[in-house]
Amino acid sequence: MNPWDDKTMIVTTTPSIEGKPITAYHGVVVGEAILGANVFRDIFAQITDIVGGRSGAYEEELAKARTIALQELEQRAASAGGNAVVGVDLDYEVVNNMLMVSASGTAVTVE
């Protein structure tokens, strides 16, 4: 089975998709997610930072925010008429104890 046969949105950081010519450009699309940090999670993350190791709670929130941002990006690309997004860039910021993930790219139609 060819992986391109299904109807899922193709999302890639590359400027093109090998073997899939771009037939139309639909403009820049953006997906964003802003999630608040939990006070208890912050305390445990600080302890983890002191003693070393990874902060699982923050990693989960980061993954959740990234998933939301990419899903929103796909929805906006589909609304613009695209079936793929190329040149995707992910940005991460902390704003007033809120975690922000932004995904942007160009919505396109590929064969």
C-alpha positions, 0 to 999 in steps of 0.5 A: 500500500502506498502511504500517499493513498490515504487522505491524511494531511501531509505535514513536513518541514521540507520545502517540497514532498518527494514524488508529489508535485505541488499544484497550488499554493494556498498561503501561510497557515498557523496553528497555536496552543497556549497552555497554563502551567500548574503550580504543583507541577512547577514545584516538582519541576524545580525540584527535578532541576535541582537534583537533575533529571527530566521533568516528565510533567513539562514534557507531557505539556509540551507534547500536548501543546505541540499536538494541538498546534499541529492539529490546528495547522492541519485544520487551517490548511484544509480550510484553505483548500490544501492537502499538505503543509510544507516548510513547517516551523515549530516555535516554543515560548514561555509567556507569563508562566504560559507555554506557547507553541506555534506551528507555521507553514505553507498550505499547498495542494499536491498530486 
